[in-house]
């Protein structure tokens, strides 16, 4: 059984237990053992890097050091965490001078970044360690008839040279994983455009406009749901629909699911086991199609 250290970050434990629960269930069922690390911190997300590069690298590297000490590669669920940790890991591996500077900071807390481990998004684990064909063989509840709109968000794809998840202009990894479950991955207008998630709290009006556009475009394409891999995208599109009802007097009732939730359904999980009640927009329309 392949083993990974699991990095949950801040947002998922605090706000999205459904994401953690479904990801743990699915990966465990597919033969991936997840090991929790003690004393992890915030990943120092992309906005921190734009303010102070060395601070963000040191914080991210601290978390990678914990995985190195456990002798495990690191898997992340959050796109922001994936970007922060992958950027730090690859920058420090490729720049000895920078690594030495960061290690001087880490030495104050008894840590040293060695550059001996990898950081992966859980979608990469599914493709590289499980494989599309084995994933298909494990499907016990085909999602045939379900039309899903894949949404990648921004932070899992760029900077592509340091992340390596997929082609940032024509990504396929999420689409292929959706179709491996029997569902149809539908194309829709401005598929790769930002949902406005990280603008919330700074420009709420613009953030909601961007989320609304995403919901409208997926609806017009005939999608039954939008499938995400980022907790911030999930919030922007799920909770955002409640705000759209208030501001625009519009009701879309577009279910938003993390890919891990869709995967669990295809693997035969009872929806009652997946904390689906945490969704602001009910996913009953999806369940009616697949159960």
N, C-alpha and C positions, 0 to 999 in steps of 0.2 A: 504494500500500500504506500503510495506517494504521500509524504508528509510536508506540510507548509506551516510556517508561523503565520497566524492571522492578524492583520492590522485592521482594526475597526475604525480608528479615528474618533472624532468627537460627535459628529452629527448623527450617525447611525444609531449608536447606543442611546442617545438622548431623545431622538425624535422618530426613528423609523425601525422599531423592533421587528416589523414585518420583513424588512430587507435582510437583517441579520439572520432571523429565524429561517427564512426560505433558503438563503445561501448555505447555511450550515447543513440543513436537511438534504439539499440537492447534492452538494459536494460529498458529504458522507456516504450517501447512497451510491454515488458513482466511484467510491473507492479512494477518495481523497481525505486524509486525516488532517484536521486543523488543530494546531497547537496554540493556545493562548499565551501571550507573553505578559509577564508582570512588568509594571512600571513604564508602560508606553506613555508617550506624551502626544500633544497635538503634532500634526505633520509639518506645521509651518506652511500653510497653503499659499497658492500663487500670489495673492495680494501682499503677503509678508515678503516674498522674494522681491517684489517690485520696490519695496521700501528699504530693505537691508538684505543684500544677497548672502553675506557671510553668516548672519544670524539664522536665516532660513535654512542654509545648508547645514549648519551645526545642529539645529534641532532635528531636521530630517535624518541626518547621519546618526544621531543618537539612537533613534528608533531602529535603524538598520544594524547598528552595533548589537542591539539586543538579539536580533535574528542571527547575526554572526556567532554570538556567544552560544546560542542554542544549536548551532550547526544546521540551520534551516534557511531555505529561500523564503521570501516574504510574499504573501498574497494580500491584495487589497480589494475592497468592494467599492469604495468611494473613488470617483474619478479625480477629485481634487487631491486626495491622498496619493493616488497612483501617480499623478503628475509630479507632486512634490518629492516623493520618495524616489521615483525613477530618475528625475532630473538630477537630484543630489547624487544618487548612486553612480550615474554615468559621468557626470561632470568630475566627481572626485576620482573615479577610476582613470579618467583620461588626463588628469592634470596633477602631477606629483607635487608641484609647488603649492597648489590650492589645497590638496589633501593634507599636506604638512601644516598649513595654517589652521585648517579646521581641526586637525588632531591636537593642536596646542590648546584650543578651546575645550575640546572634549576631555583632555587630560585632567581638567579641573574637576570633572565628575567621575574620573577613573575609567574613561572609555577611550577606545582607539578604533577608528574606521580602517578596516583592512581591505575592503573591496573584494571580498571573497564570496559574496552572495548576490543573487538576482532578486529583482522586484517584478512581480507579475500582477496584472489585472486578472480577476477571476475568469473573465472570458478567455484569456490566453490559456489558463489552466484547462478549461473545458476543451479547447481546440487542440492544445499541444499534448496534454497528459491523458485526457479521456479520448478525444478524437471524435469527429463527426459521425463516423460509421458506428462506433460503439455507443455513442449517444442515441442514435436512431434505434439500435437494438434494445436499449433500455426503456424506450417509450412504451408504456403500458396503456396510456390513454391518448390516442391520437387527437391532435388539435385540428384535424381536417375540417375545413369550413370556416375557420376563424381567420379573419383578415386583420393583421397587425401592422401598425406603422412603427418602424424602428426609429428610435431617436438616440443618436450618439452623444449629443452634447458637445461641449468644446474641449474640456480638459483631458479627455482620454486620448485625443488624437493629435494634439499639438503641445509642444514642439515635436513634430514627428520624428526628427532625427535622433532625439533623446528618448522618446517613448517607444516607438516601434510597434504600436498596437496594430495599425493598419494604414492604408493609403488615406491621408487626410482629405483628399478631394473625392475619392470614390471608395469609401470603406465598404466592406462586405461582411466582416466578422459577425456582427449582430444579426444581419439579415440571414446569413447562412445558419446561424444557431436557431433562429426562429423557425426557419423552414425545416430544420432537422426534426422538429417536433410535430411536423405535419401541417402547420399553419402556413398561410400565405403572407409574405412580407410585401406590403403594398408601397409603391412609390407615391410620393406626394410633393407638392410644390415647396421649395425652400427647405428641403429635408435637413440640411446641415446648418441652417441658420440658428443662432443662439435663441434660447427660450427666455432669456432675461433673468434667470435665477439669481445670479450674483449681483444684479442691480437692485434687488429688493433691499429696502432700507436706505438706499442712496437716491434712486429715482423710481419710486413705486409706480408711477404712471407709465413710464416707458417700459418697465419690467412687465407690467400687466398687458400692455399693448403687444409686446413680443410673444408672450405666452398665448394670448388670444389668437394671434395670427397662426401659431403652430396648431392650436386646436381646430381652427376653422379649416386649415389646409388638409389636415388629416381626415376631418369629417367629410369634406368634399371629395376626397379620394375613396370614400367608402370604407374607411377603417373601422373595425369594431373596438379597437383599443389602441393606445400608444404604449410601446414597450421601451423602458428607459434602463440605463445602467448607472445613473448618477443620482444621489439623494437630493441635490439641489434642483435638478431638472424635475424630479418627482414632485417636490413641494410646489415649484412654480406652476406645474400643469395640473396637479391634483387640487391643492388648496386654492390655486388661482381661479379655478372655475367657480368657487363660491363667491369670490370677489367680482368675477365677471357678471354673476347674477345681480349683484348689488349695483355695480357701476353701469353696466351696459343693458341691464334688464334682459339678458340673454342666457338661455339654459342649453348646455350642450350634452351633459351627462356622458362625457367621453371617459371611460375607465382608463386609469393610468396604472400600469403594472411594471414592477422591476422584472427583468428577464428571469431572475431566480425564482420568482413566484410562478411565472408561466412554466418554467422548467419543472417545478415541483408538481404542478397540476398534470403535466404530461407524464411524470414519473409515477402517477397514481395517488398522490397525496390527497387527503380529505381537506377541502378548503377550510374546515373548522380548525385545522392544525396550523394554519398559515397567518393568523391574526389579520384577516382581511377586513375586519371591522375598523381597523385603524385608517383605512382609506376614507378620504372625504367624499369622493365620488364612488358610489357603490359599484362593485364589479359584477353585479348580478347578470348583466347582459352577456358577459364573457362566460360565466358559469353556466348559463342556460344553453350556450352553444356547445360546450365541451363536456358537460356531465351527462 
